Amino acid sequence: MAAELDWEPIRALGRRVLEHGEPLELSDEVRALLQRSAEEVALSPEDTASALRSVPTAATLLGEITRRIDEGSHRLGRAQTRAYRLRDAGDLDGACRQMEKVLAVEVVPHYRRIAESELRQITRLKSVAASGQPDPERSTRAQIPVLLHRVQQGHPLELTEGMRVFLRWSAADVGMSEAETEEALATPESAGALLGQIMGRFRDASDRLKGATARMTELRDAGDLEGARQQVRDWLAVEVVPRFRRAAEEQLAYLDSLSPAP
């Protein structure tokens, strides 16, 4: 069900009615939209049916639906940001608590499923933190800071074959050469330093992505498409992490699709 959710129609209706003051017309289509959306945010069928008996109560229902969607989205987004920050600092218990706080108050099933999934993923990282060995079924990006935190706490990497495979893949993922990776795998100490380099590249690339995207969006919304394109070109000129380069190239292609470049 989560993959099938489309809340843009109910949000658009909310903007027209609640923000711009358009009258709510209870057509069959609008009734169906309100019923479906009410169910998706965990409002009871009885309350929904009662609300749909008149325009004023239907408008109140619309307000409650959009409130639950927007507040849940903001709550989950803030919790994920805090959880990732704590995870990257090695505080897995603190990261778990962020998702637990969401689950303690969230009623929208879609957001609950996401929070539950995040909590499971973070909880499973605890085995990586305890063993010092990567889990091939977990996200590489999520495991890097956990393993790095162990190294920073004085636990040398155990260069098993699984660890070597993990580091080779992770280094290639951030654009490091095979030669420098193999050199770093010579000792546990240099492999630990390699972990730090990989994490540093991820952080730097993420910062570049956020900064360039914010500037690009501001210029695009102001109608300066060429300025927006230049922000992405500047980003591409320095980006070394392949996945972030692909993101930049996709952004540039999108901007090029808006109008021909001068």
Secondary structure, 3 states (H helix, E strand, C coil): CHHHCCCHHHHHHHHHHHHCCCCCCCCHHHHHHHHHHHHHCCCCHHHHHHHCCCHHHHHHHHHHHHHHHHHHHHHHHHHHHHHHHHHHCCCHHHHHHHHHHHHHHCCCHHHHHHHHHHHHHHHHHHHHHHHCCCCCCCCHHHHHHHHHHHHHCCCCCCCCHHHHHHHHHHHHHCCCCHHHHHHHCCCHHHHHHHHHHHHHHHHHHHHHHHHHHHHHHHHHHCCCHHHHHHHHHHHHHHCCCHHHHHHHHHHHHHHHHHCCCC
